[in-house]
Amino acid sequence: MVRRYSRAYRKDENGKLTEVTVIAGKLGEVTAPAPAPDSWAADPDNEIGIWLIKIEANGSWTIPTTSFEVNRSVYFYRGSEINIAGVDVKPYNSVELLADQSVVIENSDEDAYLLLLQGQPINEPVVQHGPFVMNDASEIQQAFFDYRKTQFGGWPWTSYDNVHSRVTGRFAKYSDGREEVR
């Protein structure tokens, strides 16, 4: 089985548990599986981090520091209320953080779920149109041309509206041949 994440567990001074699922990057000695070799995340100097954070009710956790240049955001997506560095935050809100400062998150009376995203900025222009993201408009035009010509390698099915039967249910097939059915 392929490992897709790693977990870190921390208890606060009151014994309340914080569980951090490290999807990309690292947290202390806990490291996510290696990213694709040519991705931005493959260079550790880019300090990419994708963490799912669960803080037990009435618990607290301190986000550790990283480099000043890193962009860091926390998205609060489930729970009742948290306090980040003295600021009350309701669910479905995000907070931009200074990455070179440790930040205390204090949770209220139900478990809180957060997503932390961080990384060095790419410092390149970004242009987006439809599903394509490139560095300039001419590259976007080329992407559309390539797609119309080759469909990026072609569509392997006989019809353009390839769908599965309703009775099939949800499933996933992986490159190693393994299949998950829900």
ABEGO torsion letter per residue (X at the ends): XBBABBBBBBBBAAGBBBBBBBABEBBEABBBBBBBAABAAABAAAGBBBBBBBBBBGBBBBBBBBBAABBBBBBBABEABBBBGGBBBBBGBBBBBBAABBBBBBBBABBBBBBBBBEBBAGBBBBBBEABBBABAAAAAAAAAAAAAAGGGEBABABABBBBBAAAEBBBBBAAGBBBBX
